[in-house]
Amino acid sequence: PVAWLSCPPQGIRARSRDRGLLIDELGTVFRCLGGTSEADALPVIDAYRIARPVEGGIVESREVHAALALIDRSDRLFDGRGLDIEEVRVKNEWSLECLYRDGMTVTFDRHQVERGLDDLSLIVDKIRTTPLQIATVNVAVRKNIPVTFQGEVDWERLSEAEAALPGADPGEETGEAILDRREKHLRSILSGG
């Protein structure tokens, strides 16, 4: 198995020995026959609108198959980087919402999972050089990807981290000027421009 399948309207509950179903990389569903910590650690695919799965059969849902592909590709891309998937929610026919165990929530276009993961990898790599922690990212969009951060942003520490990046010119802008520029940019966004 690579994940638990959850479908509350049909009574299928993740991590439940009585009402849970496991799913493999091909989409074949089966019951969990024993209690193991490995099974409990598997991610959950949460889908509300799927045809009733038959034990031993393959789930007939493009969205669930996209979620399986997302789990597989994300595991390979972020192997050893501390980004393990907790849950993938099938939001609708075009988007998947992925909750990572570090608290990050990422929205993917189900038709462009690979591109979304590439964008996410770039964002995560850039953010890891700063004291920020990502709360949400929407990689379903191609440009101007929205990112929110967890907790308060310590602008002073962020400015110090940016100044330490390769290619940064420490004499270019003072910390106060950077804060002023960011505040103006934020006010511009909030004003609609």
C-alpha positions in Angstrom: 0.0 0.0 0.0 1.0 3.6 -0.6 -1.9 5.4 1.1 -5.2 5.1 2.9 -8.4 5.8 1.0 -11.0 7.9 2.8 -14.5 8.5 1.5 -16.7 9.6 4.4 -20.0 9.6 2.5 -19.5 5.9 1.8 -18.3 5.1 5.4 -14.7 4.5 4.3 -12.5 5.9 7.1 -8.7 6.3 7.0 -6.6 4.3 9.4 -9.6 2.3 10.6 -9.2 -1.4 10.8 -12.9 -2.0 10.4 -13.9 0.7 7.9 -10.6 1.6 6.2 -9.2 0.7 2.8 -5.6 0.8 1.7 -4.7 1.6 -1.9 -1.6 0.7 -3.9 0.2 2.7 -6.6 -2.0 1.2 -9.3 -5.2 2.2 -7.5 -6.1 -1.3 -6.2 -8.0 -1.2 -2.9 -7.8 -3.7 -0.1 -8.4 -4.0 3.6 -5.8 -3.6 6.3 -5.4 -7.0 7.8 -3.2 -6.2 10.7 -2.3 -3.2 12.8 1.2 -2.0 11.9 2.9 1.4 12.5 3.9 1.4 8.8 0.3 1.4 7.7 -0.6 4.1 10.2 2.2 6.3 8.9 0.9 6.1 5.3 -0.7 9.3 3.8 -4.5 9.6 3.3 -6.3 10.3 0.0 -9.5 11.9 0.9 -12.2 11.8 -1.8 -15.9 12.6 -1.4 -17.2 11.7 -4.9 -16.0 8.4 -6.1 -17.7 5.3 -7.3 -18.0 2.7 -4.5 -14.6 0.9 -4.5 -14.7 -2.9 -4.6 -12.1 -4.7 -2.5 -9.5 -6.1 -4.9 -10.7 -3.7 -7.7 -9.2 -0.6 -9.0 -10.6 2.8 -8.0 -12.3 4.4 -11.0 -11.4 8.0 -10.3 -9.0 10.2 -12.3 -8.6 12.5 -9.3 -7.6 9.6 -7.0 -5.1 8.4 -9.6 -3.7 12.0 -9.8 -3.4 12.0 -6.0 -1.5 8.7 -6.2 0.9 10.2 -8.8 1.3 13.3 -6.5 2.3 11.1 -3.6 4.7 9.1 -5.6 6.4 12.1 -7.3 6.5 14.1 -4.1 8.1 11.3 -2.2 10.8 10.9 -4.9 11.4 14.6 -5.2 11.6 15.5 -1.5 13.2 12.2 -0.3 15.3 13.0 2.8 14.2 16.6 2.9 11.6 16.3 5.6 8.6 16.9 3.4 6.3 13.9 3.9 2.7 14.0 2.9 0.0 13.6 5.6 -3.1 13.9 3.3 -4.2 14.6 -0.2 -7.7 16.0 -0.5 -9.5 15.8 -3.8 -11.1 19.2 -3.7 -12.9 19.0 -7.1 -12.2 17.7 -10.6 -9.3 20.0 -11.2 -7.5 20.6 -7.9 -5.8 18.6 -5.2 -4.9 20.0 -1.7 -1.9 18.4 -0.2 -1.1 18.7 3.5 2.5 18.0 4.4 3.5 16.8 7.9 5.5 20.0 8.5 2.2 22.0 8.4 2.5 23.3 4.8 -0.7 23.1 2.7 -0.2 23.1 -1.1 -2.9 23.4 -3.8 -2.1 21.6 -7.1 -3.7 21.6 -10.5 -4.4 17.9 -10.9 -3.6 18.1 -14.6 -0.1 19.7 -13.9 1.2 17.9 -10.8 4.7 17.6 -12.2 5.0 21.4 -13.0 3.5 22.2 -9.6 6.0 20.0 -7.8 8.9 21.6 -9.8 7.6 25.1 -8.7 7.2 23.9 -5.1 10.7 22.5 -5.0 12.1 25.9 -6.1 10.0 27.8 -3.5 11.0 25.4 -0.7 14.7 25.6 -1.6 14.6 29.4 -1.6 12.7 29.6 1.7 15.0 27.2 3.4 17.7 29.9 3.3 15.5 32.2 5.3 14.0 32.0 8.8 10.5 31.7 7.3 8.2 28.6 7.4 5.6 28.2 4.7 1.9 27.9 5.7 0.2 27.7 2.2 1.3 27.7 -1.4 -0.9 27.6 -4.5 1.1 26.1 -7.3 -2.1 25.6 -9.4 -1.3 29.0 -10.9 1.7 29.4 -13.2 2.8 33.0 -12.3 2.8 35.1 -9.2 2.4 32.0 -7.0 0.7 33.0 -3.7 2.6 31.9 -0.6 1.7 32.6 3.0 3.9 32.0 6.0 3.4 30.6 9.5 3.5 33.0 12.4 4.8 36.5 12.4 7.5 37.4 9.9 10.7 38.7 11.6 11.7 41.2 8.9 15.0 42.0 10.5 16.1 38.3 10.5 14.8 38.0 7.0 16.8 41.0 5.8 19.9 39.5 7.4 19.3 36.2 5.7 18.8 37.9 2.3 22.0 39.9 2.8 23.9 36.7 3.4 22.7 35.1 0.1 25.3 34.7 -2.7 25.3 37.7 -5.0 23.6 40.0 -2.5 25.2 43.4 -2.1 25.1 44.3 1.6 25.7 48.0 0.9 22.8 48.1 -1.6 20.0 48.7 0.8 19.8 49.3 4.5 17.5 47.1 6.6 15.2 50.1 7.1 15.0 50.7 3.4 14.1 47.1 2.7 11.4 47.2 5.3 10.0 50.4 3.8 10.0 49.0 0.3 8.2 45.8 1.5 5.6 47.8 3.4 4.9 50.0 0.3 4.6 46.8 -1.8 2.3 45.2 0.7 0.1 48.4 0.8 0.0 48.4 -3.0 -1.2 44.8 -3.0 -3.9 45.5 -0.4 -5.0 48.6 -2.3 -5.6 46.4 -5.4 -2.6 47.7 -7.4 
